[in-house]
Amino acid sequence: MNLAAKQYQRMPEPGNPARTEAWALLEMARALHRSKNAPLDERRAALRKNWRLWTIFQAGLLDPECQIPAETRSNLIALSNFIDRHTAALLVDGDPEKIDTLVNINRQISEGLLDGQRANAAPERVQPAALAEKI
């Protein structure tokens, strides 16, 4: 197996955009975290890659066909604008401790996506009163 294939062995199956997005965010959180102790050029490469990921999210959020509710969409656009500003500042000053902000955002958003997946996959719970009526 080549190196690229080994690196992405945990890649999600196609057909589940939320899970794929969560996976991408977690992979970038890992890369950003590892870059804290790396040389500046490697740190900047990780920052640029994360920035590209968030640019893809921005494009989807700005698409008129976007199905995300307006309030959530607005909040995510504001968050991605913050990520733009924070990343640009980090590319200039290179302070590795400030990377934790991006790592935490990626982890939290990915967790939210995965929680949504879990909630959608959970069987509908029947309330005891509704169950009693069926008996």
HELIX and SHEET records of a PDB file:
HELIX    1   1 LEU A    3  GLN A    7  1                                   5    
HELIX    2   2 PRO A   17  SER A   35  1                                  19    
HELIX    3   3 LEU A   40  LEU A   62  1                                  23    
HELIX    4   4 ALA A   70  ASP A   93  1                                  24    
HELIX    5   5 PRO A   96  LYS A   98  5                                   3    
HELIX    6   6 ILE A   99  ALA A  121  1                                  23    
HELIX    7   7 PRO A  128  LYS A  134  1                                   7    
END                                                                             
